[in-house]
Amino acid sequence: MEMFGQWQTDAQESIYYGHAVDAEFVLFGLLIDDGNANRPNRDRLFTATFTKVGLATGTHKDKTKMAVLNFAVLYTSMSQPTPAPVKVPGYPWT
C-alpha cells in the first residue's frame, strides 16, 4: 500500500487462498471466514470506517490462487501513474 500512497488512521489486510474463479467466490469466502473463530475477515468487510479498498489477485505456489484486500480509513495516492492492471488467467475481474 505504501508503494502507491499513504494511509491514515487505520489500515488492515485480508488474504484469501483457494481455487477461486471469480470475485463473488472470494467475497463469500471472506464473509463466511470458516476456520477463524473470531471472524476477522468478516469484521473487516463490515467495518464502516474503512472507506478505501485495494485488491490484487494472483497465483500462489502452494494454494493455487490468492486474493489480497487492503482496507484503509483514509488513503492519499501519490502523484504517479497508475500501473496497468495485470491479467491473470481464470480471473476475469482483475
PyRosetta script that sets phi, psi and omega in degrees:
from pyrosetta import init, pose_from_sequence

init()
pose = pose_from_sequence("MEMFGQWQTDAQESIYYGHAVDAEFVLFGLLIDDGNANRPNRDRLFTATFTKVGLATGTHKDKTKMAVLNFAVLYTSMSQPTPAPVKVPGYPWT")
pose.set_psi(1, -42.6)
pose.set_omega(1, -177.9)
pose.set_phi(2, -65.3)
pose.set_psi(2, -18.8)
pose.set_omega(2, -179.9)
pose.set_phi(3, -65.3)
pose.set_psi(3, -28.2)
pose.set_omega(3, -174.8)
pose.set_phi(4, -114.5)
pose.set_psi(4, -3.1)
pose.set_omega(4, -179.1)
pose.set_phi(5, 172.9)
pose.set_psi(5, -162.8)
pose.set_omega(5, -176.4)
pose.set_phi(6, -130.2)
pose.set_psi(6, 127.9)
pose.set_omega(6, 175.0)
pose.set_phi(7, -92.5)
pose.set_psi(7, 154.9)
pose.set_omega(7, 178.3)
pose.set_phi(8, -131.4)
pose.set_psi(8, 153.0)
pose.set_omega(8, 175.3)
pose.set_phi(9, 74.4)
pose.set_psi(9, -63.9)
pose.set_omega(9, -178.7)
pose.set_phi(10, -158.0)
pose.set_psi(10, 146.6)
pose.set_omega(10, 174.8)
pose.set_phi(11, -148.2)
pose.set_psi(11, 140.9)
pose.set_omega(11, 179.1)
pose.set_phi(12, -143.0)
pose.set_psi(12, 168.8)
pose.set_omega(12, -175.1)
pose.set_phi(13, -136.2)
pose.set_psi(13, 141.4)
pose.set_omega(13, 171.6)
pose.set_phi(14, -122.2)
pose.set_psi(14, 137.8)
pose.set_omega(14, 179.6)
pose.set_phi(15, -125.1)
pose.set_psi(15, 132.2)
pose.set_omega(15, 178.3)
pose.set_phi(16, -114.1)
pose.set_psi(16, 131.9)
pose.set_omega(16, 174.8)
pose.set_phi(17, -119.5)
pose.set_psi(17, 141.0)
pose.set_omega(17, 175.8)
pose.set_phi(18, 161.4)
pose.set_psi(18, -151.2)
pose.set_omega(18, -177.3)
pose.set_phi(19, -113.0)
pose.set_psi(19, 36.7)
pose.set_omega(19, -176.0)
pose.set_phi(20, -60.3)
pose.set_psi(20, 140.5)
pose.set_omega(20, 176.8)
pose.set_phi(21, -117.8)
pose.set_psi(21, -11.2)
pose.set_omega(21, 177.2)
pose.set_phi(22, -153.7)
pose.set_psi(22, 167.8)
pose.set_omega(22, -176.2)
pose.set_phi(23, -60.7)
pose.set_psi(23, -38.1)
pose.set_omega(23, -179.0)
pose.set_phi(24, -61.0)
pose.set_psi(24, -41.4)
pose.set_omega(24, 179.7)
pose.set_phi(25, -62.5)
pose.set_psi(25, -45.0)
pose.set_omega(25, 179.3)
pose.set_phi(26, -64.3)
pose.set_psi(26, -46.1)
pose.set_omega(26, -179.4)
pose.set_phi(27, -60.4)
pose.set_psi(27, -46.3)
pose.set_omega(27, 178.7)
pose.set_phi(28, -63.6)
pose.set_psi(28, -38.1)
pose.set_omega(28, 177.4)
pose.set_phi(29, -60.7)
pose.set_psi(29, -42.1)
pose.set_omega(29, 178.5)
pose.set_phi(30, -72.1)
pose.set_psi(30, -34.5)
pose.set_omega(30, 177.9)
pose.set_phi(31, -67.7)
pose.set_psi(31, -42.6)
pose.set_omega(31, 178.9)
pose.set_phi(32, -70.0)
pose.set_psi(32, -41.9)
pose.set_omega(32, 173.8)
pose.set_phi(33, 53.2)
pose.set_psi(33, 41.4)
pose.set_omega(33, -178.3)
pose.set_phi(34, -61.9)
pose.set_psi(34, 137.2)
pose.set_omega(34, 179.4)
pose.set_phi(35, 95.3)
pose.set_psi(35, -8.9)
pose.set_omega(35, 176.4)
pose.set_phi(36, -111.4)
pose.set_psi(36, 107.5)
pose.set_omega(36, -174.0)
pose.set_phi(37, -56.2)
pose.set_psi(37, -38.8)
pose.set_omega(37, -177.6)
pose.set_phi(38, -98.7)
pose.set_psi(38, 6.5)
pose.set_omega(38, 173.8)
pose.set_phi(39, 52.3)
pose.set_psi(39, 54.8)
pose.set_omega(39, -176.6)
pose.set_phi(40, -64.8)
pose.set_psi(40, -34.6)
pose.set_omega(40, 179.6)
pose.set_phi(41, -67.7)
pose.set_psi(41, -41.0)
pose.set_omega(41, 176.5)
pose.set_phi(42, -61.1)
pose.set_psi(42, -44.6)
pose.set_omega(42, 179.8)
pose.set_phi(43, -59.0)
pose.set_psi(43, -42.3)
pose.set_omega(43, 179.6)
pose.set_phi(44, -63.0)
pose.set_psi(44, -42.3)
pose.set_omega(44, -179.0)
pose.set_phi(45, -63.2)
pose.set_psi(45, -29.5)
pose.set_omega(45, -177.9)
pose.set_phi(46, -102.9)
pose.set_psi(46, 10.0)
pose.set_omega(46, 177.6)
pose.set_phi(47, -78.2)
pose.set_psi(47, 111.4)
pose.set_omega(47, -173.9)
pose.set_phi(48, -66.5)
pose.set_psi(48, -23.7)
pose.set_omega(48, -177.9)
pose.set_phi(49, -75.1)
pose.set_psi(49, -18.8)
pose.set_omega(49, 175.9)
pose.set_phi(50, -76.2)
pose.set_psi(50, 111.4)
pose.set_omega(50, -178.2)
pose.set_phi(51, -105.8)
pose.set_psi(51, -7.4)
pose.set_omega(51, -178.5)
pose.set_phi(52, -128.8)
pose.set_psi(52, 142.5)
pose.set_omega(52, 176.0)
pose.set_phi(53, -143.2)
pose.set_psi(53, 139.0)
pose.set_omega(53, 174.2)
pose.set_phi(54, -119.9)
pose.set_psi(54, 147.3)
pose.set_omega(54, -175.2)
pose.set_phi(55, -135.7)
pose.set_psi(55, 136.3)
pose.set_omega(55, 173.8)
pose.set_phi(56, -136.3)
pose.set_psi(56, 144.9)
pose.set_omega(56, 178.2)
pose.set_phi(57, -129.5)
pose.set_psi(57, 159.2)
pose.set_omega(57, 177.4)
pose.set_phi(58, -179.5)
pose.set_psi(58, -173.9)
pose.set_omega(58, 178.3)
pose.set_phi(59, -90.7)
pose.set_psi(59, 158.4)
pose.set_omega(59, 179.0)
pose.set_phi(60, -131.3)
pose.set_psi(60, 138.7)
pose.set_omega(60, -173.3)
pose.set_phi(61, -64.3)
pose.set_psi(61, -30.8)
pose.set_omega(61, -178.6)
pose.set_phi(62, -108.5)
pose.set_psi(62, -32.0)
pose.set_omega(62, -171.8)
pose.set_phi(63, -103.1)
pose.set_psi(63, 8.5)
pose.set_omega(63, 179.9)
pose.set_phi(64, 76.0)
pose.set_psi(64, -69.0)
pose.set_omega(64, -177.4)
pose.set_phi(65, -130.6)
pose.set_psi(65, 159.8)
pose.set_omega(65, 176.2)
pose.set_phi(66, -150.4)
pose.set_psi(66, 154.1)
pose.set_omega(66, 173.8)
pose.set_phi(67, -135.2)
pose.set_psi(67, 136.6)
pose.set_omega(67, 179.2)
pose.set_phi(68, -121.2)
pose.set_psi(68, 127.3)
pose.set_omega(68, 176.8)
pose.set_phi(69, -115.5)
pose.set_psi(69, 125.9)
pose.set_omega(69, 175.4)
pose.set_phi(70, -108.3)
pose.set_psi(70, 127.4)
pose.set_omega(70, -178.5)
pose.set_phi(71, -111.5)
pose.set_psi(71, 143.6)
pose.set_omega(71, 177.1)
pose.set_phi(72, -145.0)
pose.set_psi(72, 147.4)
pose.set_omega(72, 174.5)
pose.set_phi(73, -70.6)
pose.set_psi(73, -51.3)
pose.set_omega(73, 176.4)
pose.set_phi(74, -132.6)
pose.set_psi(74, 146.4)
pose.set_omega(74, 179.6)
pose.set_phi(75, -148.6)
pose.set_psi(75, 129.9)
pose.set_omega(75, 178.0)
pose.set_phi(76, -114.8)
pose.set_psi(76, 119.1)
pose.set_omega(76, 179.5)
pose.set_phi(77, -75.3)
pose.set_psi(77, 146.7)
pose.set_omega(77, 173.0)
pose.set_phi(78, -74.0)
pose.set_psi(78, 158.1)
pose.set_omega(78, -179.6)
pose.set_phi(79, -86.4)
pose.set_psi(79, 68.8)
pose.set_omega(79, 175.8)
pose.set_phi(80, -135.1)
pose.set_psi(80, 158.4)
pose.set_omega(80, -177.5)
pose.set_phi(81, -61.2)
pose.set_psi(81, 145.2)
pose.set_omega(81, 176.7)
pose.set_phi(82, -74.8)
pose.set_psi(82, 131.0)
pose.set_omega(82, 179.2)
pose.set_phi(83, -66.2)
pose.set_psi(83, 149.8)
pose.set_omega(83, 178.7)
pose.set_phi(84, -67.1)
pose.set_psi(84, 142.9)
pose.set_omega(84, 177.9)
pose.set_phi(85, -62.6)
pose.set_psi(85, 145.4)
pose.set_omega(85, 178.8)
pose.set_phi(86, -95.9)
pose.set_psi(86, 127.6)
pose.set_omega(86, 178.4)
pose.set_phi(87, -85.2)
pose.set_psi(87, 123.9)
pose.set_omega(87, 178.3)
pose.set_phi(88, -114.7)
pose.set_psi(88, 123.2)
pose.set_omega(88, 179.8)
pose.set_phi(89, -55.0)
pose.set_psi(89, 134.3)
pose.set_omega(89, -179.6)
pose.set_phi(90, 90.5)
pose.set_psi(90, -6.6)
pose.set_omega(90, 179.2)
pose.set_phi(91, -122.9)
pose.set_psi(91, 86.1)
pose.set_omega(91, -179.5)
pose.set_phi(92, -69.9)
pose.set_psi(92, -12.0)
pose.set_omega(92, -176.6)
pose.set_phi(93, -96.7)
pose.set_psi(93, 9.1)
pose.set_omega(93, 177.2)
pose.set_phi(94, -88.2)
pose.dump_pdb("model.pdb")
